[in-house]
Structures are given as structure tokens and as C-alpha cells.
Amino acid sequence: MTDLRDAESATAAQNTAPETSEWGFETTAVQTGIPRGLGETVGIPIHQAAAFQFETLEQAQGEFQTNQGLSYARLQNPTVRALEERVTALERGTATVALASGQAASFTAMLGVCRAGDHVVSTGSLFGGSAGLLNNILPLMGVTATITENTPEAIEAAMQPNTRLVWAETIGNPAGDVPDIGAFAAIAHERGALLGIDNTWGGVGYLCRPLEHGADIVTHSLTKWAGGHGSVMGGSVTVGNRHDLTRNPIYTEGGESSVLGVRGEGALAWRQRWFGAHQLGMTLAPQNAFLLAQGLETLALRLSRESETALALATWLETHARVGRVSYPGLSSSAHHTLARKYLRGGFGAVLTFEVGDPAAFLARLRVIRIAPNLGDSRTLVVHPWTTTHGRMPEAARRAAGVSPHTIRMSVGLEDPGDLRADIGEALG
Ligand SMILES: *Cc1c(COP(=O)(O)O)cnc(C)c1O
């Protein structure tokens, strides 16, 4: 374990893989980020502090030149670092920046490789907030985006000479479509761009490790399965060590990146930390970092159980006379089943959609399952995407995202599967 008070070794912790790459997911999830030694806490301690001490002026001056150690908690905090180390190890990355929300993480990831005049290509199977960033926020900075279909052919056709980033989600919401990550990576890399995957639905590497399939950047809404109890918000950006920045002018021409002072392998992660945390202040609070790190300790148990229940419910609903189309990547009837089998392991995720005749009546009759927009909660949650999560999208885009006026999206929790089935059965009438 790194001594977090030692600036040099702390930098090493950010820039090299922890010595946990041989461990299985479950071991990594509970063992990473905790100090070993006499009197050390068993579990990650909360450092509830905004600033950290120096013993000499020389130390303070050194820190203000490099910004690699601990000085002010907007940039780094030991509890947040422990979470970052855990996420890095679970995703088999090299460095992670944890931030206040998934939205902050996506924005930071995009800013890490784009500046005015640059271009992003994204699939349309996109979390609404990510579409908002691409359509409304990045254009304010002179960055444009093409949002296209979730196929290698469509991605390839949308690439431009100034494309710096290809963006996709591990499992699309709510269509349940899985991108061909390896093919997307090849297309991006051939043109000097990077591939960023929002791996929120991939469960911090439990269902999918996009870096192992060629992605360069992985983001998370840790609010969902990482936290796992619907009680805390957070996000993360993780980078691997194979990304090539030599064709991105931000990194070759200097300018801001030379101001930031970090070159070479650690440059991308550093730029993300500097922008997301230090400059934009989307810093994760230590208490929240603790809750998220604790959530990761049971993620494998939760997501394997939730995936099992989701598959059982989807299989049953497919045969139910009062249910229309059921969409779940684990069903062999799913158009996305082949890619899901290629890229997912340990389950097909906790989210399914199905169509009911009268969504309002169905939702009103539920007694166990709650209506709420979150995902990855320990409780089963449902929404009517047509009028809520996807309500502001044009109708054609809603349908392209796999949403009809009859669609119910369900994020399966940890209840007794029999109780869920009975609740759904009674609500269907
Ligand atoms: C929820 C979500 C986000 C945004 O995360 P927040 O923590 O809500 O900011 C991004 N991507 C996906 C896939 C999500 O489900």
C-alpha cells in the first residue's frame, strides 16, 4: 500500500497499475486501497479534511510546482485516492480520477481529448445527460459531435479528420444494445482518435472491462451499481496505458498541456484530474468516496444476483400473454445477444425493458417495485422512459433508442425474485 503522505509514491500509485492484477474481481474489490500495518484501519478511513499540512515552506513550494501530493482537497484527498485505486484495479487501468457524478466524469473525459475545432463521434444509444453534453455543452466550446447508429459501419462513416474521440456505452439505455468495442477501437485508432466507453452498465469491470477490448478511456456513473444502494452520487474516469496521443495536437503542440506540466504516459490522466477536479471543482467528497468504495465491496454479489433475477424475469415475461416486446441482452431472442456474449461475462446486467398495454395502470398497481429514475439500486425500480427519462427527445430518436409509449424500464434489485414476479404478475392483471 502506498503511503499517502509521500508525494512521490502517491504519484506512482496514480500512474502505475496496483499490484493486484493477479487477483480476481472479488478479492480486488475488498482488498485494494486499504493500508496494511500495525493499528491501520481495516477498511478505508474517511479523511474529512479540506487541506493537508506541510512541515516546511520548501515542501509547500515544491507541491505548488508539481501538484502531485496532498495540499488542498479540491485536487486530491486520501479517501478519494483509495476509491480511485480500487476502480483502477477493478477496470485493470493505470489511473482513475473520481468526481462528483457520472455526468462530471463524462464531461471530463471528453475535455481530456478535445478542444475547439475538434469532433466526437458517438452512438445514439446514449444516456440523456451524455447526449446533452454532446449536443449542447461541447458546442459552446467549439467541439462538435456526430451521433449515429451503434454499428462499426455507422461509426466509420461518421469519422472526420478532426475526430478525437469515439464514444459508446457498454449496454445502451434502454435498448440493451452492445457496441462492438473491438471494432470501434480499431476504427478510432486507425484515425488517431481514442475510444471512450461509458461502462456504467458494465459494473466497474464486473460484467465488462472495455480497456481489455481496446478502449482507451472508461467512465462510470458510480451512483448506479458501484454505490449500489441509491444513496450516493459519484463518477470516475479511468485510463489504460495503451492510448496513443501522438496524433492529438493538444498533446503534441504543447500549449495548455505544457502549462499542466505532465507529458508522456500520465498526461491524459493528469489533464483529466486537473480539469475535472482542480479547475472545474467537480470534486468528490470524502464521505461519498467512502460509501462508493464500500459499495464496490459487494458489487459482484449484487450484480450477479441482479443479473440472474433479470434473466429469469425477462424469460418469464417473454411468455406472458399481457406483455409485448421484452428486451434484455441475455435473451437469445435479443438482436444484441451475440455481442453481449462476446463482451459481457458474469451476467447480462440488471436492466430489462418490456411493453405493457397501459403503463400508467401497470405502474399504479405495483406494491413492491417503486417508480424512480435510478439504476443499480438494491431495490427494483421502474420508469416509463417515453414520458420521463427520454421525454425530451424527438419521437423518432425515442423509438431509435428502443423506447415506445408502452415501454417499461426495470432496474432489478435484490428482492426475493418470487416477490418481484408476483408483484409484476398482479400489476399486469
Ligand atoms: C446515470 C448515468 C450517467 C450519469 O451519472 P450521474 O451519476 O447521474 O451524473 C451517465 N451514464 C450512464 C450510462 C448513466 O446511467
PDBQT file of the ligand as one rigid body, heavy atoms in Angstrom, charges set to zero:
ROOT
HETATM    1  C1  LIG A 501     -26.694   7.788 -14.630  1.00  0.00    +0.000 C 
HETATM    2  C2  LIG A 501     -25.785   7.682 -15.796  1.00  0.00    +0.000 A 
HETATM    3  C3  LIG A 501     -24.855   8.693 -16.079  1.00  0.00    +0.000 A 
HETATM    4  C4  LIG A 501     -24.773   9.972 -15.270  1.00  0.00    +0.000 C 
HETATM    5  O1  LIG A 501     -24.379   9.732 -13.983  1.00  0.00    +0.000 OA
HETATM    6  P1  LIG A 501     -24.791  10.640 -12.730  1.00  0.00    +0.000 P 
HETATM    7  O2  LIG A 501     -24.067   9.988 -11.608  1.00  0.00    +0.000 OA
HETATM    8  O3  LIG A 501     -26.273  10.603 -12.645  1.00  0.00    +0.000 OA
HETATM    9  O4  LIG A 501     -24.306  12.019 -13.026  1.00  0.00    +0.000 OA
HETATM   10  C5  LIG A 501     -24.005   8.520 -17.150  1.00  0.00    +0.000 A 
HETATM   11  N1  LIG A 501     -24.066   7.414 -17.919  1.00  0.00    +0.000 NA
HETATM   12  C6  LIG A 501     -24.940   6.418 -17.677  1.00  0.00    +0.000 A 
HETATM   13  C7  LIG A 501     -24.936   5.226 -18.555  1.00  0.00    +0.000 C 
HETATM   14  C8  LIG A 501     -25.828   6.523 -16.609  1.00  0.00    +0.000 A 
HETATM   15  O5  LIG A 501     -26.695   5.532 -16.392  1.00  0.00    +0.000 OA
ENDROOT
TORSDOF 0
